[in-house]
């Protein structure tokens, strides 16, 4: 009887080995589940980025405000008859110097009399 119990216990242990350390083991399932959670997080961030870009594309296709905003921010463009004044900030060493014409500040021509 004792030998039969020992044989059955060994058989049960041998049946458990693939469950814990085999190809489709619980350890592998836990690892794949962790990878799945990480990939879902990456996908969520990418989906948010894509939604933002899609909204920007739609805005650029339908409205002129976004185009004008981009032209101002990225290309430094201004409208015709618009005055551009650049204010230079001072640093800890001394006060700010006023911008001279031709170095970033646009000065309108004086009115003709």
C-alpha positions in Angstrom: 0.0 0.0 0.0 2.8 2.3 0.9 4.5 1.7 -2.5 1.2 2.5 -4.3 0.8 5.8 -2.5 4.3 6.8 -3.2 3.9 5.9 -6.9 0.7 7.9 -7.1 2.3 10.9 -5.4 5.2 10.8 -7.9 2.7 10.6 -10.8 0.8 13.6 -9.5 4.1 15.5 -9.1 5.1 14.6 -12.7 1.8 15.8 -14.0 2.3 19.2 -12.2 5.7 19.8 -13.7 4.4 21.0 -17.1 1.8 23.2 -15.3 4.5 25.1 -13.4 7.6 25.1 -15.6 6.5 23.8 -19.1 5.8 25.7 -22.3 2.3 26.8 -21.3 3.1 27.1 -17.6 1.6 29.5 -15.1 4.9 31.4 -15.0 4.8 31.9 -18.7 1.1 33.0 -18.5 2.1 35.6 -15.8 4.9 36.9 -17.9 2.8 37.3 -21.0 0.1 39.0 -18.9 2.6 41.5 -17.6 3.8 42.1 -21.2 0.2 42.6 -22.3 -0.5 45.2 -19.6 2.7 47.1 -20.6 1.7 47.0 -24.3 -1.8 48.2 -23.5 -0.2 51.2 -21.7 2.0 52.0 -24.7 -1.0 51.6 -27.1 -3.0 54.0 -24.9 -0.3 56.7 -25.1 0.1 56.2 -28.8 -3.7 56.4 -29.3 -3.8 59.7 -27.4 -0.9 61.0 -29.5 -2.7 59.9 -32.7 -5.9 61.6 -31.6 -4.1 64.8 -30.9 -2.4 64.7 -34.3 -5.7 63.9 -36.1 -7.4 66.8 -34.4 -4.6 69.1 -35.5 -4.8 67.9 -39.1 -8.5 68.4 -39.2 -8.0 71.9 -37.7 -5.4 72.7 -40.3 -7.7 71.5 -43.1 -10.8 73.4 -42.0 -9.7 76.5 -40.3 -7.3 79.4 -41.0 -6.6 80.2 -37.4 -4.4 77.1 -36.9 -2.5 77.9 -40.1 -1.9 81.5 -39.0 -0.9 80.4 -35.5 1.7 77.9 -37.0 3.0 80.6 -39.4 3.5 83.0 -36.5 5.0 80.5 -34.0 7.2 78.4 -36.3 8.0 80.8 -39.2 7.9 84.2 -37.4 5.5 85.6 -39.9 3.4 88.7 -39.2 0.4 90.2 -41.0 0.7 93.1 -43.3 0.4 96.5 -41.5 1.1 94.8 -38.2 3.8 96.0 -35.8 6.2 93.5 -34.3 8.0 94.4 -31.1 10.5 92.1 -29.5 11.1 92.5 -25.8 14.4 91.1 -24.6 14.4 90.0 -21.1 17.2 91.0 -18.7 19.4 88.5 -16.9 21.0 88.6 -13.5 24.1 90.4 -14.8 22.3 93.6 -15.8 19.2 95.3 -17.2 17.8 94.5 -20.6 19.0 96.5 -23.6 16.4 97.9 -26.1 16.3 96.2 -29.4 17.9 98.1 -32.2 16.2 98.2 -35.7 17.3 95.3 -37.8 18.0 93.1 -34.8 14.5 91.5 -34.3 12.4 94.6 -33.9 10.3 96.0 -36.8 9.9 99.7 -36.7 7.1 101.2 -38.8 8.1 104.0 -41.2 7.4 107.5 -40.0 4.2 109.0 -41.5 4.8 111.3 -44.5 3.8 114.9 -43.8 
